[in-house]
Amino acid sequence: MDNPNYILNELNKGIKMGMDSISNVAEKVQDDRFKQDLKYQYDEYNRLLNEVNDTLTKYDDFPKELNPMQKAMGWMSVEFSTMDDKSNSHIAEMMLKGTNMGIIEGVKLLNQNPDTDESIKNILKDFIHFQENTVEQLKKYL
C-alpha cells in the first residue's frame, strides 16, 4: 500500500477518535488524578495530531474530519455505558478498549507499509508508543 496520505489520514482519524472519547468521558470522571491523566492524554493526542497534519500538508493533502455519525455513535456509546456506572474502573475499561484498537490499527499500518517514508514511520511509532503508555496509565484505574 505505502500511500502516505492514506496512512496519515488513518492516523488523523484514530487520534481524533481518541480525543473525542476523552472529551466524552472527562465530564463523567470525578477523580482529580484521573482527570489530570485524561488531560495529559488529550494534550498528547493534540501534539500528535498537529504533527500528522503538518506532515499531511507536505503531501498536499488536508486532514479529514471525522464522520459526524461516528462522533454521534461514540458520544451515545459513552452516555449509555456510563448511565449506571460512572466508576473509574468502568471508564478506564472503556478507554482501554479504544486505546487497544488504536494500537492494533497503528501496528497494522506500520507492518503493512514497510516502504513508507521514515518520517511517517516515526510518527506511527510515536503514536503506538503513546498508546502503549496510555494502556499502562489506565490500568491503575481498573
Residue, then its C-alpha position, 0 to 999 in steps of 0.5 A: m500500500d505505502n500511500p502516505n496520505y492514506i496512512l496519515n489520514e488513518l492516523n488523523k482519524g484514530i487520534k481524533m477518535g481518541m480525543d473525542s472519547i476523552s472529551n466524552v468521558a472527562e465530564k463523567v470522571q470525578d477523580d482529580r488524578f484521573k482527570q489530570d491523566l485524561k488531560y495529559q492524554y488529550d494534550e498528547y493526542n493534540r501534539l500528535l495530531n498537529e504533527v500528522n497534519d503538518t506532515l499531511t500538508k507536505y503531501d498536499d493533502f488536508p486532514k479529514e474530519l471525522n464522520p459526524m455519525q461516528k462522533a454521534m455513535g461514540w458520544m451515545s456509546v459513552e452516555f449509555s455505558t456510563m448511565d449506571d456506572k460512572s466508576n473509574s474502573h468502568i471508564a478506564e475499561m472503556m478507554l482501554k478498549g479504544t486505546n487497544m484498537g488504536i494500537i492494533e490499527g497503528v501496528k497494522l499500518l506500520n507492518q503493512n507499509p514497510d516502504t513508507d517514508e521514515s518520517i511517517k514511520n516515526i510518527l506511527k511509532d510515536f503514536i503506538h508508543f503513546q498508546e502503549n503508555t496510555v494502556e499502562q496509565l489506565k490500568k491503575y484505574l481498573 
